[in-house]
Amino acid sequence: MEQALYGPDGFYTRGGLAGRRGDFLTAPEVGPLFGAVLARFLDAEWQRLGRASPFTVVDVGAGPGTLARSIVAAAPECRAALRYIAVEVADVQRRSHPAGVESRADLPTESIVGVVIANELLDNLPFRLAVFDGAWREAYVSSAADGALTEVLSAPFDPVPDVLPATPPLGARAPLIDAARSWLDGARRLVRSGSVIAFDYTVDTTSELALRQWREWLRTYRRHERGGHYLAAPGEQDITTDVPLDQLPAPDERWTQADFLRQWSITELVDEGQRAWAAGAAQPDLDALAMRSRTREAEALLDPTGLGAHTVAIWRAPAGAIGR
């Protein structure tokens, strides 16, 4: 999975990306409203941290910088103190990062006061795959002389990871998201004071995934459509999983994305957009049209069968840690 997504010929390395012209759609690509709401959350964190300066925001898995543009364009109150770092491993996507942000391929090494954002990142970090054939085993990938990829199962786990159910159906599969846990641990260590916030599609337990048909949660995407088997066409399709939260530290706060956006005044922003459109409808300019689009954007972002059902998880570091 690491090679298929991030290797020299990997999906993201070769230019796979989110957006209407890309391969899949995440909240920032719906329009700038998501970033405008998130800017309000960032302002609240800045206030909680005593109006820290610098106030560092690390946007991980930033892609071409869509979220960064929206947050900066929203002109948050913290902007004078803001140091915005867009982290993206794919060089082809870093070239599109907007001016005024620090663009880099990896996390900073110095601790920060601020916020780490992971929007649909955890589901894309390479995961191990457990398979039950009478015993739980790990699936590996073997490459034949002709380049064909096949699965090879290990000896039975000893011990069996405790997140896996003891009596699953034959053929059950489940992800082991060690890389996501490791990344989250590192991100939380990075934040001396502030928070880590992740947006993703999740389930409560690994057992839930083991009891589902595995093609429902181990998904591939290409050009806004479901792709083929995850071993097919490596480098040409995205690979993703529902994130089992029992493999991660318990968050301090957990919301549905719809509830989080309402908490941070998406309705107020939509109303503001409608008023601005009404005032400028006779001679609309680009700003008025952008305001008008907020209604449609909100419908997509709050959709309980789509983006609105995503989980928002927040891990906090105490405000009192500043200066330690």
C-alpha positions in Angstrom: 0.0 0.0 0.0 2.9 2.4 0.8 4.3 1.8 -2.7 1.0 1.9 -4.4 0.1 5.3 -3.0 3.4 7.0 -2.1 6.2 5.1 -3.9 8.0 6.5 -7.0 5.1 5.4 -9.2 2.5 5.7 -6.5 -1.0 7.1 -7.0 -0.3 10.4 -5.1 3.2 10.7 -6.4 1.9 10.6 -10.0 -0.8 13.2 -9.3 -3.9 11.5 -7.9 -5.8 14.1 -6.0 -9.1 15.3 -4.5 -11.4 17.7 -6.3 -14.0 17.8 -9.1 -11.3 17.2 -11.7 -9.5 14.6 -9.5 -10.4 11.2 -8.3 -12.5 11.8 -5.2 -14.2 14.6 -3.3 -13.5 15.7 0.3 -15.0 18.6 2.3 -12.5 21.3 1.2 -13.2 20.7 -2.5 -16.9 21.2 -2.0 -16.1 24.9 -1.8 -14.6 27.5 0.5 -17.3 27.2 3.2 -15.6 24.3 5.0 -12.4 26.3 5.4 -14.4 29.3 6.6 -16.0 27.3 9.3 -12.7 25.7 10.3 -11.2 29.2 10.5 -13.7 29.9 13.3 -12.5 26.8 15.2 -8.9 27.9 14.7 -9.8 31.4 16.1 -11.3 29.7 19.2 -8.2 27.6 19.7 -6.1 30.7 19.4 -8.1 32.4 22.0 -8.0 29.3 24.3 -4.2 29.4 24.0 -3.9 33.0 25.1 -3.7 34.5 21.6 -0.3 32.7 21.1 2.1 34.1 18.5 3.2 32.4 16.5 0.0 30.3 16.3 1.0 27.3 14.1 -1.5 25.4 12.0 -0.1 22.2 10.4 -2.3 20.9 7.6 -1.2 17.4 6.9 -2.1 15.6 3.7 -2.7 19.1 2.2 -2.9 17.9 -1.4 -2.8 21.0 -3.7 -3.6 23.3 -0.8 -7.3 23.7 -1.2 -8.0 23.9 2.5 -5.1 26.3 3.1 -6.5 28.7 0.5 -10.0 28.6 2.1 -8.7 29.2 5.6 -6.4 32.1 4.6 -9.2 33.6 2.4 -11.6 33.6 5.4 -9.3 36.1 7.1 -9.4 34.6 10.6 -8.8 36.8 13.6 -5.6 34.9 14.3 -4.1 35.7 10.9 -1.5 38.2 12.2 -0.1 35.4 14.4 -0.7 32.6 12.0 2.1 30.3 10.7 0.4 28.0 8.3 2.4 24.8 7.3 1.0 22.7 4.5 2.5 19.2 4.6 2.2 17.1 1.4 4.5 14.2 0.4 3.8 14.5 -3.3 6.0 17.1 -4.9 3.6 17.5 -7.8 0.9 18.7 -5.4 3.2 20.9 -3.3 3.9 23.0 -6.4 0.2 24.1 -6.3 0.4 25.3 -2.7 -0.7 29.0 -2.3 1.7 31.8 -1.5 1.9 32.8 2.1 2.0 29.2 3.5 5.1 27.1 4.3 5.1 24.1 2.0 7.0 21.0 3.1 7.0 17.2 2.6 7.0 16.2 6.3 6.0 17.3 9.8 8.1 20.0 11.5 10.4 18.6 14.1 10.1 21.5 16.6 7.1 21.5 19.0 4.3 23.9 18.3 1.6 25.9 19.9 -1.4 25.5 17.6 -3.4 22.9 15.7 -2.6 19.9 13.6 -5.3 19.2 11.0 -5.7 15.8 9.3 -8.6 15.9 6.8 -9.2 12.4 5.5 -5.6 11.4 6.1 -5.9 8.5 8.6 -7.9 6.4 6.1 -5.1 6.7 3.6 -2.1 5.8 5.7 -0.9 2.3 4.8 -2.6 -0.4 7.0 -1.8 -4.1 7.5 -4.5 -6.6 6.6 -5.7 -9.4 8.8 -7.4 -12.4 7.3 -9.3 -15.2 9.1 -9.1 -18.7 7.5 -9.7 -20.7 10.7 -7.0 -18.6 12.4 -6.1 -14.9 12.1 -3.2 -14.4 9.7 -1.6 -11.4 8.1 -1.9 -10.8 4.3 1.3 -10.0 2.5 1.8 -9.1 -1.2 4.1 -11.2 -3.4 5.3 -10.1 -6.9 5.7 -12.8 -9.5 8.4 -12.7 -12.2 5.9 -11.3 -14.7 4.9 -8.5 -12.2 1.6 -10.1 -11.2 0.7 -9.4 -7.5 -0.8 -12.0 -5.3 -1.7 -12.4 -1.6 0.3 -14.6 0.7 -0.8 -15.4 4.2 1.5 -15.5 7.2 1.6 -18.1 9.9 -1.2 -17.5 12.5 -0.8 -14.5 14.7 0.8 -15.2 18.1 -0.5 -13.5 20.0 -3.7 -12.4 18.1 -4.2 -8.6 18.2 -6.8 -8.0 20.9 -8.9 -5.8 18.6 -9.7 -8.8 16.4 -12.9 -10.8 17.2 -12.3 -14.3 18.6 -14.9 -16.0 16.4 -15.4 -14.2 13.1 -16.8 -15.8 10.0 -14.5 -17.7 7.7 -12.9 -15.3 5.2 -13.3 -12.2 7.5 -10.8 -9.4 7.0 -9.9 -6.4 9.1 -7.4 -3.5 8.9 -4.6 -3.0 11.4 -3.9 0.7 11.4 -0.5 0.8 13.1 0.7 3.6 10.8 -2.3 5.8 11.6 -1.7 5.2 15.4 2.0 6.0 15.0 1.2 9.1 13.0 -1.3 10.3 15.6 1.1 9.7 18.5 3.7 11.7 16.7 1.3 14.6 15.9 0.2 14.7 19.6 3.8 14.9 20.7 4.4 17.7 18.2 1.7 19.8 19.9 3.1 21.3 23.1 -0.2 23.1 23.6 -3.2 23.1 21.3 -5.0 20.2 19.5 -5.0 17.6 16.8 -8.2 17.5 14.8 -9.0 14.7 12.4 -11.9 14.4 9.9 -12.6 10.9 8.5 -15.0 8.1 8.0 -14.8 5.8 11.0 -16.4 2.9 12.9 -16.2 2.3 16.6 -14.6 -1.1 16.6 -12.4 -3.3 14.4 -14.9 -6.1 15.0 -17.5 -4.1 13.1 -15.3 -4.2 10.0 -14.5 -7.9 10.4 -18.2 -8.7 10.4 -18.9 -6.7 7.2 -18.2 -7.7 3.6 -14.6 -6.5 3.3 -15.1 -4.8 -0.1 -17.5 -2.3 1.7 -14.7 -0.9 3.8 -11.5 -1.7 1.8 -12.2 0.6 -1.1 -10.4 2.0 -4.1 -11.3 5.1 -6.1 -10.4 6.5 -9.5 -11.9 9.5 -11.3 -14.8 9.7 -8.8 -15.8 6.1 -9.2 -15.1 2.9 -7.2 -11.9 1.3 -8.5 -11.0 -2.4 -8.9 -9.4 -4.9 -6.5 -6.7 -3.2 -4.3 -3.9 -5.3 -6.0 -5.0 -4.3 -9.5 -3.4 -1.4 -11.3 -1.1 -0.3 -8.4 -0.4 3.4 -8.6 -3.5 4.1 -10.7 -6.2 4.2 -7.9 -6.6 5.3 -4.3 -6.8 2.7 -1.5 -8.7 3.5 1.7 -10.4 2.0 4.7 -12.9 3.0 7.3 -10.9 4.0 10.4 -11.6 1.8 13.5 -11.4 4.1 16.5 -10.6 1.3 19.0 -7.1 1.2 17.5 -6.5 4.9 18.3 -6.3 6.8 21.6 -9.7 8.0 22.8 -10.3 11.6 21.6 -11.2 14.3 24.0 -14.1 15.4 21.8 -16.0 13.5 19.1 -18.6 14.9 16.8 -20.3 14.1 13.5 -19.0 16.5 10.9 -22.5 18.0 10.6 -22.7 18.7 14.3 -19.2 20.1 14.4 -19.9 22.5 11.5 -23.1 23.6 13.2 -21.2 24.2 16.4 -18.9 26.5 14.6 -21.6 28.5 12.9 -22.0 27.1 9.4 -25.7 28.3 9.5 -24.6 31.8 10.4 -22.2 31.8 7.4 -24.9 30.6 5.1 -27.3 33.3 6.3 -24.5 35.8 5.7 -24.1 34.5 2.2 -27.8 34.8 1.4 -27.9 38.4 2.6 -24.8 39.3 0.6 -26.4 37.7 -2.5 -29.7 39.5 -2.0 -27.8 42.8 -1.7 -25.8 42.2 -4.9 -28.0 40.1 -7.0 -28.9 42.9 -9.4 -25.3 43.3 -10.4 -23.6 40.1 -9.1 -19.8 39.9 -9.0 -17.6 36.9 -8.2 -17.8 37.6 -4.4 -21.6 37.6 -4.6 -21.7 34.4 -6.5 -19.4 32.8 -4.0 -21.7 33.9 -1.2 -24.7 32.4 -3.0 -22.9 29.1 -3.4 -22.7 28.7 0.4 -26.3 27.2 0.5 -25.4 24.4 -1.9 -22.1 23.8 -0.1 -23.8 23.5 3.2 -26.2 20.9 1.9 -23.3 18.7 0.8 -21.3 19.3 3.9 -24.2 18.5 6.3 -25.6 15.6 4.3 -26.3 12.8 6.9 -25.7 10.1 4.3 -22.4 11.6 3.1 -19.9 14.1 4.4 -22.1 15.1 7.3 -21.8 11.6 8.8 -18.0 11.7 8.9 -16.4 11.8 12.4 -14.5 14.8 13.8 -12.1 13.7 16.5 -10.2 16.2 18.6 -7.2 15.4 20.9 -6.2 18.4 23.1 -3.1 19.5 24.8 -3.7 21.8 27.8 -3.5 25.5 27.3 -1.4 25.7 30.5 1.5 23.8 28.7 2.6 27.0 26.9 6.2 27.9 27.8 7.2 24.5 29.3 
